[in-house]
Amino acid sequence: MAGHAVELTVVRELAPLIFAPFAHLDDCDAEPALRIDVTTLDEPLDDLPDSGVVLTHDGLIEHRHRHSIAILDRERGTIRASIHNDGAIASWHRAKPLQVPLSIFFADRGIDLVHGGLVSLRGRGALIAGNSGAGKSTLATACAAAGLDFLGDDCVAVRGTEGYSIFGSSSLVDGQTKNVIFPERTATSTSIRAIVLPRITHDAHVTLRPASAKEALLALAPGSILRRAVPAAEALGRMARMAREVSAFRLEMGPIDEAVARVWELLEA
Amino acid sequence: MSSTSRFAARVRTQGPMNLSDHLEVNAERAAGDVIDGEAIIINLETGVYYSMQGIGGDVWSMIAAQRSFGSMLDAIVATYDVNADDARRDLEAVLGQLLDEGLVRFAGDARTGVSVPHQELQQEKKPYAAPLLQIYRDMQDLLALDPPAPGMNQIAWDRK
């Protein structure tokens, strides 16, 4: 996971739920930098907001959500989680479990879990940035369906200009429901060569034009910093450095097939 | 009334800032960086974010370096093609906005102003564009619908 060996131990009844988003990651024999232990939570927790709450105590960080409790021990490199699976777990929780403690674990190591999608062609990646509703998941999953490698749709890890997949899953809105999907063609890391800023326009054609580093940072940073557990100033500085180094493009999305073709061309260039 | 709002009120009601005044980034509430010569600033409490155009990148960098108001003015007049009166008016205006938005605050302890480097005075002057704060409130709406987990801002990051 983002260049770190992680040991994931899950009770049998939760294994399909928890392993699925991480199934695309490579096996390795290295000493784990992080050990995650997932057991069953007998009853759901009441009276918690959808996003859960974060508590800090005794050097530990605890994320309590209606269906889960996850406790990160930063010193020991462990996450102890218990999850209640009654079939009503939110789609984002199913698609991206343990996002809060993982975000903190990686932030401590200079790796940011940013609010963006990531697709790749032969190791050359396009980071897809924008606010909710911009079309990140739509574009990332369409790229994957067309043959690009999928690394994430709205939460991926970034260190410098290297991008890493944490969750090989996407939660796509279809009408009133969000469906969790697992693209078949995945990759675990890529070199970020372009930042794509999509916007759904419903125009007859797609337009792709260069964007400034400032535009890229404005599309990437607020969502990544305000919605994630990250050290704000340091993370903003890291994202600014990446935005200076990587070319950015605005993608006005009309037909999705044409939008995918433009991303493909961008990565082949 | 907090020191920030007291100072903001002073800027609005009592006119000119003192040359020895110092501001600093309100680090608990704001994060900023400079890119393409502009400052990008995020209000971590409200979800509002900003770009400071014109010479805004220089202004933000000087605030981050805790240069005095007078030192900032000297640097701007030495670097850009602008007279002292216009520079002072524009700088006071944008600093007042930054104070109002809670992004910077008055640094209460007296410091010695950082002197303008000699080479800064020798440069050919650059075209001047007044620092202007552009405000983006779209994330505020998204955060109202789907707020981050309470308590996230209590996480300590300065541990080693």
Interface residues (C-beta under 8 A of the other chain):
Chain A: P49 D50 S51 G52 V53 V54 L55 T56 I61 H63 R74 V100 I104 A107 D108 N131 S132 S212 A213 K214 L217 L218 A221 P222 G223 I225 L226 R227 R228 A229 P231 A232 A233 E234 A235 L236 G237 A240 A243 R244
Chain B: A27 A31 G32 D33 V34 I35 D36 E38 I40 I42 L44 G47 Y49 S51 Y136 D138 M139 L142 L143 D146 P147 P148 A149 P150 G151 M152 Q154 I155 A156 W157 R159
